Amino acid sequence: MTNSNFSISAYNSYSLALYELAEESKILDQIEDQVSALNKLISESKDFILTIKNPTLKQEDQLNIISLISEKFGFNQLFKKFINFLIFKRRIFYIENILNDFLSICSNKRGEIEAKLISAKKLDSSEIVKIKSELSKNFGKNIKLNFKHDESIIGGLIVQVGSIMIDSSIKNKLQKIQNKMVEA
């Protein structure tokens, strides 16, 4: 399970190091918020991630970009140094995986289970809270619910908690009908 000679355990080493440094410095919540903010920027700005991962971009330029982003978002010095360290070690290309792994570590340490909810319609916050509450009750643990709106599933919901997936989407039902028709 390697990705360009950079294994999952290496992602975990970097993310675990950030977790331990943040916990030791008693700024774990702050770092987690900043990691989430940077993750959001990465997912929303393809230009940012393409620029920062550009192999022809000099380290100095990457450091300048991160410095500007850090100032704009008010990143903690520890988090800024961590990102700079990734640049120096030429690991910035894996920043998405490292940040996601860090957030998973934080959730696991709080005893949370990560769950994904995909809905064909936009759900308001009260509906999401109700679903989260039901999942927490059913699984007996706190649930960290990631919601995504996806009209392509036509109707219904897809819920994934760990390795358990419940797909009640119309798209899935249509695919099952299509498969039965092909088999007949």
C-alpha positions in Angstrom: 0.0 0.0 0.0 2.5 2.6 -1.0 2.0 5.8 -3.0 5.1 6.8 -4.8 7.3 5.1 -2.1 5.5 7.1 0.7 3.5 4.6 2.7 0.5 5.0 4.9 2.7 4.5 8.0 4.8 7.5 6.9 1.6 9.7 6.7 0.8 8.4 10.1 4.2 9.3 11.5 4.0 12.9 10.4 0.3 13.3 11.5 1.0 11.6 14.9 4.0 13.8 15.4 1.8 16.9 14.9 -0.8 15.5 17.2 1.8 14.8 20.0 3.4 18.2 19.6 0.0 20.0 19.7 -1.2 17.9 22.7 2.1 18.5 24.6 1.8 22.3 23.9 -1.9 22.2 25.0 -3.1 23.7 21.8 -4.7 20.6 20.2 -8.1 22.1 19.6 -6.5 25.2 18.0 -4.3 23.0 15.7 -7.3 20.8 14.8 -9.3 23.9 13.8 -6.4 25.2 11.7 -5.8 21.8 10.0 -9.6 21.8 9.2 -9.3 25.3 7.7 -6.3 24.3 5.6 -8.0 21.1 4.5 -11.0 23.2 3.4 -8.8 25.5 1.5 -7.2 22.5 -0.3 -10.5 21.0 -1.2 -12.0 24.3 -2.4 -9.0 25.8 -4.2 -7.5 23.5 -6.8 -5.2 26.4 -7.8 -3.7 26.4 -4.3 -3.0 22.7 -4.2 -1.7 22.6 -7.8 0.6 25.5 -7.0 1.9 24.1 -3.7 2.4 20.6 -5.2 4.1 22.0 -8.4 7.4 20.1 -8.6 9.1 23.0 -10.5 8.3 25.5 -7.7 11.3 26.3 -5.5 11.1 25.5 -1.8 11.6 29.3 -1.1 8.4 30.0 -3.2 6.5 27.2 -1.4 7.6 28.7 2.0 6.4 32.2 0.9 3.0 30.9 -0.1 2.6 29.0 3.2 3.7 32.2 5.0 1.0 34.2 3.3 -1.6 31.6 4.0 -0.5 31.3 7.6 -0.8 35.1 8.1 -4.2 35.2 6.4 -5.6 32.3 8.5 -3.7 33.2 11.6 -2.0 29.8 11.9 -0.3 29.0 15.1 3.5 29.1 15.0 3.7 25.3 15.6 1.4 24.5 12.7 3.3 26.9 10.4 6.7 25.3 11.4 5.1 21.8 10.8 4.1 22.8 7.2 7.5 24.3 6.6 9.1 21.1 7.8 7.0 19.2 5.3 8.3 21.5 2.6 11.9 21.1 3.7 11.5 17.3 3.8 9.8 17.4 0.3 6.6 15.9 1.8 4.3 18.8 1.0 3.0 16.7 -1.9 1.3 14.4 0.7 -0.2 17.2 2.8 -3.8 16.2 2.2 -3.2 12.7 3.4 -1.2 13.9 6.4 -3.9 16.4 7.4 -6.7 13.9 7.0 -4.8 11.3 9.1 -4.2 14.0 11.8 -8.0 14.7 11.9 -8.7 10.9 12.1 -6.2 10.6 15.0 -8.0 13.5 16.9 -11.4 11.8 16.3 -10.1 8.4 17.5 -8.5 9.9 20.6 -11.9 11.4 21.5 -13.6 8.1 21.0 -15.4 9.2 17.9 -16.3 7.1 14.9 -16.2 8.9 11.5 -19.3 8.6 9.4 -20.1 9.9 5.9 -23.6 11.0 4.9 -24.5 11.6 1.3 -27.9 13.0 0.4 -29.6 13.8 -2.8 -31.1 16.9 -1.2 -29.5 19.6 0.9 -30.2 18.8 4.6 -30.5 21.6 7.1 -28.5 21.5 10.3 -31.4 20.1 12.4 -31.8 17.1 10.1 -28.1 16.4 10.2 -28.1 16.6 14.0 -31.0 14.2 14.1 -29.3 11.7 11.9 -26.1 12.1 13.9 -28.0 11.5 17.1 -29.6 8.3 15.7 -26.3 7.0 14.5 -24.6 7.7 17.9 -27.5 5.9 19.6 -27.2 2.9 17.3 -23.4 2.6 17.5 -23.1 3.6 21.1 -20.3 6.0 20.3 -19.9 9.7 19.4 -20.2 10.1 15.7 -18.2 12.6 13.7 -20.5 13.1 10.7 -19.2 14.4 7.3 -22.1 15.5 5.2 -22.0 15.8 1.4 -24.8 16.9 -0.9 -24.8 14.9 -4.2 -27.7 15.2 -6.6 -26.4 12.4 -8.8 -27.8 9.8 -6.3 -31.2 11.1 -7.4 -32.9 10.4 -4.0 -32.4 8.8 -0.7 -29.3 8.6 1.5 -25.9 6.8 1.6 -24.6 6.4 5.1 -21.2 4.9 5.8 -19.9 4.2 9.4 -16.5 2.5 9.4 -16.9 -0.5 7.1 -20.7 -0.5 7.3 -22.5 1.1 4.4 -26.2 1.6 4.0 -27.2 2.8 0.5 -30.8 3.6 0.1 -30.2 5.9 -2.9 -32.5 5.7 -6.0 -29.3 5.5 -8.1 -28.3 2.3 -6.3 -31.8 0.8 -6.7 -31.8 1.6 -10.4 -28.4 0.0 -10.8 -29.7 -3.2 -9.1 -32.7 -3.3 -11.5 -30.4 -2.8 -14.5 -28.1 -5.6 -13.3 -31.1 -7.9 -12.9 -32.2 -7.1 -16.4 -28.8 -7.8 -17.8 -28.6 -11.1 -16.0 -32.0 -12.2 -17.4 
